Amino acid sequence: MGVNKLYNIPVIKEGVKKVFKTLTGGKQKTTGQTVNPFKFTPSKSEGEKYLKKFKIDIKKDAGKFKKSWGKTVEKIDETSKKLRQQIQKIKGEKVTESGVSKGKDIKK
């Protein structure tokens, strides 16, 4: 017999309720005040609504721009890294993965 079927027997159900009440101390203590999780916000003026929509649109446009130019920028970064590595080879410095010479590797 499963636990759910056993719990649905009225005698056991009442016994569990009594045990739970004694463990928790009976009734729930309240302060008489209800808790409202939502704060009242007065309706916004047309200017405030427009400004909020404008800010959202700016963020959306920035995301679209970044997405459209992302691949191009990645190619430019890869090319500039290879160029920096070539310059390191010409200077005779240790070639690093990023193409940026570390202070300890620079010849004095």
DOMAR-836723 format. One record per residue: y, z, x of N, C-alpha, C, O in turn; residue number from 0. Coordinates in Angstrom, 1 decimal. Layout:
# residues N
> Y_Z_X_Y_Z_X_Y_Z_X_Y_Z_X_NUM
...
//
This chain:
# residues 108
> -1.2_0.0_0.9_0.0_0.0_0.0_1.2_0.0_0.9_1.4_0.8_1.8_0
> 2.2_-0.9_0.6_3.4_-1.1_1.5_4.3_0.1_1.2_4.2_0.8_0.2_1
> 5.3_0.2_2.1_6.3_1.3_2.0_7.2_1.1_0.8_7.5_2.0_0.1_2
> 7.6_-0.2_0.5_8.4_-0.4_-0.7_7.7_-0.1_-2.0_8.3_0.5_-2.9_3
> 6.4_-0.4_-2.1_5.7_-0.1_-3.3_5.5_1.4_-3.5_5.6_1.9_-4.6_4
> 5.3_2.1_-2.3_5.2_3.5_-2.4_6.5_4.2_-2.8_6.5_5.2_-3.6_5
> 7.6_3.7_-2.3_8.9_4.3_-2.6_9.3_4.0_-4.1_10.0_4.9_-4.7_6
> 8.8_3.0_-4.7_9.1_2.7_-6.1_8.4_3.6_-7.1_8.7_3.5_-8.3_7
> 7.4_4.4_-6.7_6.8_5.4_-7.6_7.8_6.4_-7.9_8.4_7.0_-7.0_8
> 8.1_6.7_-9.2_9.2_7.6_-9.7_9.1_9.0_-9.0_10.2_9.5_-8.7_9
> 8.0_9.6_-8.9_7.8_10.9_-8.4_8.3_11.0_-6.9_9.0_11.9_-6.5_10
> 7.9_10.0_-6.1_8.2_9.9_-4.7_9.7_9.6_-4.6_10.4_10.2_-3.7_11
> 10.2_8.7_-5.5_11.6_8.4_-5.4_12.5_9.6_-5.6_13.5_9.8_-4.9_12
> 12.2_10.4_-6.6_13.0_11.6_-6.9_12.9_12.6_-5.7_13.9_13.3_-5.3_13
> 11.7_12.7_-5.1_11.5_13.7_-4.0_12.4_13.2_-2.8_13.0_14.1_-2.1_14
> 12.4_11.9_-2.5_13.2_11.4_-1.4_14.7_11.7_-1.7_15.4_12.1_-0.7_15
> 15.1_11.5_-2.9_16.5_11.8_-3.2_16.9_13.2_-3.0_18.0_13.5_-2.5_16
> 16.0_14.2_-3.4_16.3_15.6_-3.3_16.3_16.0_-1.8_17.2_16.7_-1.4_17
> 15.4_15.4_-1.0_15.4_15.7_0.4_16.7_15.2_1.1_17.3_15.9_1.9_18
> 17.1_14.0_0.7_18.3_13.4_1.2_19.5_14.2_0.9_20.4_14.4_1.7_19
> 19.6_14.7_-0.4_20.7_15.5_-0.8_20.8_16.8_0.0_21.9_17.2_0.3_20
> 19.7_17.4_0.2_19.7_18.7_0.9_20.1_18.4_2.4_20.8_19.3_3.0_21
> 19.7_17.3_3.0_20.1_17.0_4.3_21.5_16.7_4.5_22.2_17.1_5.5_22
> 22.1_16.0_3.5_23.5_15.6_3.6_24.5_16.6_3.0_25.7_16.5_3.2_23
> 24.0_17.6_2.4_24.9_18.6_1.8_25.3_18.3_0.4_26.2_19.0_-0.1_24
> 24.6_17.5_-0.3_24.9_17.3_-1.7_25.9_16.2_-2.0_25.8_15.0_-1.6_25
> 27.0_16.6_-2.7_28.0_15.6_-3.0_28.9_15.2_-1.8_29.0_15.9_-0.9_26
> 29.4_14.0_-2.0_30.3_13.5_-0.9_31.6_14.2_-1.1_32.2_14.3_-2.2_27
> 32.2_14.6_0.1_33.5_15.2_0.0_34.5_14.2_0.1_34.5_13.3_0.9_28
> 35.5_14.3_-0.9_36.6_13.3_-0.9_37.9_14.1_-0.8_38.0_15.2_-1.2_29
> 38.9_13.4_-0.4_40.3_14.0_-0.3_41.1_13.7_-1.6_42.2_14.2_-1.7_30
> 40.5_12.9_-2.4_41.3_12.5_-3.6_42.1_11.3_-3.5_42.6_10.7_-4.4_31
> 42.1_10.7_-2.2_42.8_9.5_-2.0_41.8_8.4_-1.8_40.8_8.6_-1.1_32
> 42.1_7.2_-2.3_41.2_6.1_-2.1_41.8_5.3_-0.8_43.0_5.3_-0.6_33
> 40.8_4.8_-0.1_41.2_4.0_1.1_41.3_2.6_0.7_40.4_2.0_0.2_34
> 42.5_2.0_1.0_42.7_0.6_0.7_42.7_-0.2_2.0_43.7_0.0_2.8_35
> 41.7_-1.0_2.3_41.7_-1.7_3.6_42.7_-2.8_3.7_42.9_-3.3_4.8_36
> 43.3_-3.2_2.6_44.3_-4.3_2.7_45.7_-3.8_2.6_46.0_-3.0_1.7_37
> 46.5_-4.3_3.5_47.9_-3.9_3.5_48.7_-4.8_2.6_48.4_-6.0_2.6_38
> 49.6_-4.3_1.8_50.5_-5.2_1.0_51.4_-5.9_1.8_52.2_-5.4_2.6_39
> 51.5_-7.2_1.6_52.5_-8.1_2.3_53.3_-8.8_1.2_52.7_-9.5_0.4_40
> 54.6_-8.6_1.3_55.4_-9.3_0.3_55.3_-10.8_0.5_55.0_-11.3_1.6_41
> 55.6_-11.6_-0.6_55.5_-13.0_-0.5_56.5_-13.5_0.5_57.6_-13.0_0.6_42
> 56.2_-14.6_1.3_57.1_-15.1_2.3_58.0_-16.1_1.8_57.7_-16.8_0.8_43
> 59.2_-16.2_2.4_60.1_-17.2_2.0_59.7_-18.6_2.5_58.7_-18.7_3.3_44
> 60.3_-19.6_2.0_60.0_-20.9_2.4_60.1_-21.2_3.9_59.3_-21.8_4.5_45
> 61.2_-20.6_4.5_61.4_-20.7_6.0_60.2_-20.1_6.8_59.8_-20.7_7.7_46
> 59.8_-18.9_6.3_58.7_-18.2_7.0_57.4_-19.0_6.9_56.6_-19.1_7.9_47
> 57.1_-19.6_5.7_55.9_-20.4_5.5_56.0_-21.6_6.4_55.0_-22.0_7.0_48
> 57.1_-22.3_6.4_57.3_-23.5_7.3_57.1_-23.2_8.7_56.4_-23.9_9.4_49
> 57.7_-22.1_9.2_57.5_-21.7_10.6_56.1_-21.4_11.0_55.6_-21.8_12.1_50
> 55.3_-20.7_10.1_53.9_-20.4_10.4_53.1_-21.7_10.5_52.3_-21.9_11.4_51
> 53.4_-22.6_9.5_52.6_-23.9_9.5_53.0_-24.7_10.7_52.1_-25.4_11.3_52
> 54.3_-24.6_11.1_54.7_-25.4_12.3_54.0_-24.9_13.6_53.6_-25.7_14.4_53
> 53.9_-23.5_13.7_53.2_-23.0_14.9_51.8_-23.4_14.9_51.2_-23.7_16.0_54
> 51.1_-23.4_13.8_49.7_-23.8_13.7_49.6_-25.3_14.1_48.7_-25.6_14.9_55
> 50.5_-26.1_13.6_50.4_-27.6_13.9_50.6_-27.8_15.4_50.0_-28.7_16.0_56
> 51.5_-27.0_16.1_51.8_-27.2_17.5_50.5_-26.9_18.3_50.1_-27.6_19.2_57
> 49.8_-25.8_17.9_48.5_-25.4_18.6_47.5_-26.5_18.4_46.7_-26.8_19.3_58
> 47.4_-27.1_17.2_46.4_-28.1_16.9_46.7_-29.3_17.8_45.8_-29.9_18.4_59
> 48.0_-29.7_17.9_48.4_-30.9_18.7_48.1_-30.7_20.1_47.6_-31.6_20.8_60
> 48.3_-29.4_20.6_48.0_-29.1_22.0_46.5_-29.3_22.3_46.1_-29.8_23.3_61
> 45.7_-28.8_21.4_44.2_-29.0_21.5_43.8_-30.4_21.5_42.9_-30.8_22.3_62
> 44.4_-31.2_20.6_44.0_-32.7_20.6_44.4_-33.4_21.9_43.7_-34.2_22.4_63
> 45.6_-33.0_22.4_46.1_-33.6_23.7_45.1_-33.2_24.8_44.8_-34.1_25.6_64
> 44.8_-32.0_24.9_43.9_-31.5_26.0_42.6_-32.2_25.9_42.0_-32.6_26.9_65
> 42.1_-32.4_24.7_40.7_-33.0_24.5_40.8_-34.5_24.9_39.9_-35.0_25.6_66
> 41.9_-35.2_24.6_42.0_-36.6_24.9_42.2_-36.8_26.4_41.7_-37.9_26.9_67
> 42.9_-36.0_27.1_43.2_-36.2_28.5_42.2_-35.4_29.4_42.3_-35.6_30.6_68
> 41.3_-34.7_28.8_40.4_-33.8_29.7_39.6_-34.6_30.6_39.5_-34.2_31.8_69
> 39.0_-35.7_30.2_38.1_-36.5_31.1_38.9_-37.1_32.2_38.5_-37.2_33.4_70
> 40.1_-37.6_31.9_41.0_-38.2_32.9_41.4_-37.2_34.0_41.3_-37.5_35.2_71
> 41.7_-36.0_33.6_42.1_-35.0_34.5_40.9_-34.6_35.4_41.1_-34.3_36.6_72
> 39.7_-34.5_34.8_38.6_-34.2_35.6_38.3_-35.2_36.7_38.0_-34.8_37.8_73
> 38.5_-36.5_36.4_38.4_-37.5_37.4_39.4_-37.4_38.5_39.1_-37.6_39.7_74
> 40.6_-37.1_38.1_41.7_-36.9_39.1_41.4_-35.7_40.0_41.6_-35.8_41.2_75
> 40.9_-34.6_39.4_40.6_-33.5_40.2_39.5_-33.8_41.2_39.5_-33.4_42.4_76
> 38.4_-34.5_40.8_37.3_-34.9_41.7_37.8_-35.7_42.8_37.4_-35.5_44.0_77
> 38.7_-36.7_42.5_39.3_-37.6_43.5_40.1_-36.8_44.5_40.0_-37.0_45.7_78
> 40.9_-35.9_44.0_41.8_-35.1_44.9_41.0_-34.2_45.8_41.4_-33.9_46.9_79
> 39.9_-33.7_45.3_39.0_-32.8_46.1_38.4_-33.6_47.3_38.3_-33.1_48.4_80
> 37.9_-34.8_47.0_37.4_-35.7_48.0_38.4_-36.0_49.1_38.1_-36.1_50.2_81
> 39.6_-36.3_48.6_40.7_-36.6_49.5_41.0_-35.4_50.4_41.2_-35.6_51.7_82
> 41.0_-34.2_49.9_41.3_-33.0_50.7_40.1_-32.8_51.7_40.4_-32.4_52.9_83
> 38.9_-33.1_51.3_37.8_-33.0_52.2_37.9_-34.0_53.4_37.6_-33.7_54.5_84
> 38.4_-35.2_53.1_38.5_-36.2_54.1_39.6_-35.8_55.1_39.5_-36.0_56.3_85
> 40.7_-35.2_54.6_41.8_-34.7_55.5_41.2_-33.6_56.4_41.6_-33.5_57.6_86
> 40.3_-32.7_55.8_39.7_-31.7_56.7_38.9_-32.3_57.8_38.9_-31.8_58.9_87
> 38.1_-33.4_57.5_37.3_-34.0_58.5_38.2_-34.6_59.6_37.9_-34.4_60.8_88
> 39.3_-35.2_59.2_40.3_-35.8_60.2_40.9_-34.8_61.1_41.0_-35.0_62.3_89
> 41.2_-33.6_60.5_41.8_-32.5_61.3_40.8_-31.8_62.2_41.2_-31.1_63.1_90
> 39.5_-32.0_61.9_38.5_-31.4_62.7_38.2_-30.0_62.2_37.5_-29.2_62.9_91
> 38.6_-29.7_60.9_38.3_-28.4_60.4_36.9_-28.4_59.7_36.4_-29.5_59.4_92
> 36.4_-27.2_59.4_35.1_-27.1_58.6_35.4_-27.7_57.2_36.4_-27.3_56.5_93
> 34.5_-28.6_56.7_34.7_-29.1_55.4_34.1_-28.2_54.4_33.0_-27.8_54.4_94
> 35.0_-27.8_53.4_34.6_-26.8_52.4_34.3_-27.6_51.1_34.7_-28.8_50.9_95
> 33.6_-27.0_50.2_33.3_-27.6_48.9_34.6_-28.0_48.1_34.6_-29.0_47.5_96
> 35.6_-27.1_48.1_36.8_-27.3_47.4_37.8_-28.2_48.1_38.7_-28.8_47.5_97
> 37.6_-28.3_49.4_38.5_-29.1_50.2_39.7_-28.3_50.7_40.7_-28.9_51.2_98
> 39.7_-27.0_50.4_40.8_-26.1_50.8_40.3_-25.3_52.0_39.3_-24.7_52.0_99
> 41.1_-25.4_53.1_40.7_-24.7_54.4_40.9_-23.2_54.2_42.0_-22.7_53.7_100
> 39.9_-22.4_54.6_40.1_-20.9_54.6_40.8_-20.5_55.8_40.7_-21.2_56.8_101
> 41.4_-19.4_55.8_42.1_-18.9_57.0_41.3_-18.7_58.2_41.7_-18.9_59.3_102
> 40.0_-18.2_58.0_39.2_-17.9_59.1_38.6_-19.2_59.8_38.2_-19.2_60.9_103
> 38.7_-20.3_59.0_38.1_-21.6_59.6_39.2_-22.5_60.3_38.8_-23.5_60.9_104
> 40.4_-22.1_60.1_41.5_-23.0_60.7_41.5_-22.8_62.2_41.4_-21.7_62.7_105
> 41.6_-23.9_62.9_41.6_-23.8_64.4_43.0_-23.3_64.8_44.0_-23.6_64.2_106
> 43.0_-22.5_65.9_44.2_-21.9_66.4_44.6_-22.6_67.7_45.7_-22.2_68.2_107
//
